[in-house]
Amino acid sequence: MDSASRHAAPPTGAARLLAAVASAAAALLSLVVPVECAACLTPDTPLCAACARSLRRSTAAPRRVEAHAPSLVTHDGEPLVRAVAAGAYRGELAHALLAFKRHGTPSIAAELASALARSINAAVGVEDPAGVGDPAGVGGRVCPVGVGGPAGVGGLDKVWLVPVPTSTAAFVRRGFDPLGLLLARVSRQGRLPPGTVRAPILRRRSHGVLGLVRAGGQKGLRRGQRRGRVAGSLEVRGAARHGRGAWPAKGTPLTRGARRGTLLTRRAPPAKGTPLTKEAGPPRGNLFRNSRNPGLAGRRVVVVDDVLTTGATVREATRALEDAGAVVLGAAVIAFVPLPEPGHAETSQSADTE
């Protein structure tokens, strides 16, 4: 039986029963907690079919967008960090992102994960491998724009996809990491570019109690305020600085003794009696925090974020990774906030990036 026949096979009795139970539970829940479309407010659905189709159309053709992020270009308009977005932060896409960040609705997550997959695959210059099973219904084909140049980055097995971590205050407020969930979903669906791995190796610098009370993210901040707020806020995790931290893509074989979340190129421990020097073994604590570590030296990475506004957060992530020795090829995001039309005064940004 071929793949198409398998996908077309009717559901089993157990599957029909589960679907009926889920539908009944959703109907009962809607009586207690009313649900409405995040974009058009149609009742009894978190994202109606019409708005879902519109969202797919708006994210079907990822494009280069660093020109819309002042922090990612020079005064002459030359790119400092290349960026690719699936669509503009407006309409159904904006409403879906806000609703998912607030509630983590699975049906909205499926649509946003598809948009993120298209952006990532376009960023590295390959087609989305989802094929006919693409839940976004756009055929799984995108126009390769490539943050690494017209021919893409090449050597995909050496590219790490590094998500921007959520802040402690945002995590405490929501109880989950929206971008982390979406990127993990893309990985589970096998839609990452061949050979790439997601590598959550960035973390927020600790600010103690102040880090918990500084709620509100960057929503409503102007360009200069955003740059000042995120400057020096990110750093590479200690394990990643020693060559560990990437998660193998789905289907990647693990050698004997390898563990999930650990690269297979860990250095062997020094022989018994060998003094622990900078060259002999991995640094302890923060001894060599500011030195370039062989674990990330020359490692090619793509920064992943949800919304690109001024580009301050992506620029800060790039700084942290490059300080650790990585080579940042660019960034892939779900949505970007377009610059105001010429002649309009700069206004506070409305995108909730936290």
HUGI-V378382 format. One line per field, one symbol per residue. phi: phi as a letter, one per 30 degrees, with the letter a starting at -180 (. if undefined). psi: psi as a letter, one per 30 degrees, with the letter a starting at -180 (. if undefined). burial: b if it has 9 or more other ideal C-beta (glycine too) atoms within 8 Angstrom, else e. A space follows every 50 residues. Layout:
phi=???
psi=???
burial=???
This chain:
phi=.dddddddddddddddddddddddddddddddbecbedcciddiadaddd ddddddddcdbebdbdddcedcbdddiddcbdbbbdaddahddddddddd ddbideddeddddddddddddddcibddddidddddiciicbddcidcje cidihedcccccdddddddddddcjacedddddddddddicdeeidbdbd ccbdddbiddddcddjhcdiddeddddddceidcaddedddcjbkdcede jddcdeidceibddcddddddejdddcdddaddcicebeccdcedcdidd bbdbbcbcccidddddddddddddjdcddlbbbdbbcddddejcddcddc dddb
psi=kleeeeffkllleeeeeeeeeeeeeeeeefeejkklkfefgklgkfjlee eeeeeeefgfillkgfffjffgllfggkkekkkkkelkilbeeeeeeeee eefhkeeeeeeeeeeeeeeeeeeghlkkgebfgjffggfgkljjejfgle gaflhffgkkjjkkklleeeeeeegljeeeeeeeeeeefhglkkflkkji fllkkkgbeffffilfbgkfkleeeeeeefkgfllkleeffgglfkkklk fkkklkfklkgklggkkklllkfkkjlefflkkkbgeheglkkfefjfkk lkkklekjdfgeeeeeeeeeeefgfljjfalklelkjkllkkfklklkkf kjg.
burial=eeeeeeeeeeeeeeebeebeeeeeebbebbeeeebbbbbeebbebbbbee bbbbbbebbbebeebbbbbebbbeeeeeebbbbbbbbbbeebbbbbbbbb beebbebbbbbbbbbbbbbbbbbbbbebbbeeebebebebebebbbbbee ebbeebeebbbbbbbbbebbbeebeebbbbbbbbbbbebbbbbbbbbbbb bbebeeeeeebbebeebbbebebebbbebbeeebebbeebbbbbbbbebe eeeeeeeeeeebeeebeeeeeeeeeeeeeebebeeeeeeeeebebbbebb bbbbbbbbbbbbbbbbbbbbbbbbbbebbbbbbbbbbeeeeeeeeeeebe bbbb
